[in-house]
Each structure stands twice: as C-alpha cells, then as structure tokens.
C-alpha cells in the first residue's frame, strides 16, 4: 500500500468534473506500483498519471452493471405465421 515513505509523488490535483482530489503519479512510478494503484482505484480513489509533468491518463475503478439484462416480450414469440 502506498504510505508516507513511498516514492510516489504526493501532488494533488483537483478534478473539476467531480470536485474530488486525486493522487498524481508519474508514468515510471505508475509502472512500478501498478498493482497498488489498481487497488486504490478499486477502493474509489482517482489517480492521474502524468508524463513529463503533463496529464496523460486517469485511473478509476470500473463500474459494474449489476442489473439483469432485460428480455424483450417479443423474444419468445415467433414472428412468422
């Protein structure tokens, strides 16, 4: 887990779309700590990945669709007579 002694840059960026603060990590560091960053994203953390100080990607946890697929009423009927 990332802690106060880790080498990750502790820059914080403001995400204006969701008004949340996100962790900013350089690309090289993101490669080294990929597993840890994925775990943070799964827990709801937003991570911005930069290259040469410029934002290149945002890492967020995936949204799962827990709804059951809808079945059309016409699906079971034979349209040919």
Buried (B, 14 or more C-beta within 10 A) or exposed (E): EBEEEEEBEEEEBEEEEEEEEBBBBBEEBBEBBEEBBEBBBEEEBBBBBBEEEEEEEBBBBEEEEEEEEEEEEEEEEEEEE
